[in-house]
Amino acid sequence: MDQLNASQADWLHYDVMDGNFVPNISFGLPILQAIRKATTKPIDVHLMITQNDAFIQPFKDAGADILTVHFEACTHLHRTIQAIKQAGMKAGVALNPHTPVRVLKDIIADLDLVLIMSVNPGFGGQKFIPQAIQKVKEAKALILESGSSALIEVDGGVGMSNIKSLVEAGADVLVAGNAVYGAADPVAAANELKNA
């Protein structure tokens, strides 16, 4: 946590996987509670789970500032987004690589964040899917057309080789995992990405 706090990173992106929606299992509520005590940076929680509604208030109570759910995992997306906002968090929707941006047309005005997955969710260290750049452009056009104030976030394979293309396409928030934590000096790597 000292490295994260010392870096120029604006947010902490926290992946939650249930072994059901994605084939991996990751961090849960107790670790988030500990992280919340160790940083004042906003915590952006990305739920890759099937039972989203049951965990909205628990993640708020554990310290989440932003809660993002997957379009593909929510049967009643509007209800879920409203519940996230009522709990006092910003609300985001993530799209898997195969899901078109147009599915957000009827919900975009209610969102604070659109997360474009540039890898298939569930595992770190995957190769960036180039089509994500076009999806960022499409999301930006939808946001401008609708008057939404949603930010565009990109997650998966983000690094120095694609960061400028993503920003030029309209991305506001870039999630870097291996590009930071796989580096010899994570603080320097995070700062380099931030200033690219």
Secondary structure, 3 states (H helix, E strand, C coil): CHHHHHCCCCCEEEEEEECCCCCCECCCHHHHHHHHHHCCCCEEEEEECCCCHHHHHHHHHHCCCEEEEEHHHCCCHHHHHHHHHHCCCEEEEEECCCCCHHHHCCCHHHCCEEEEECCCCCCCCCCCCCHHHHHHHHHHHHHHHHCCCCEEEEECCCCCCCHHHHHHHCCCEEECCHHHHCCCCHHHHHHHHHCC
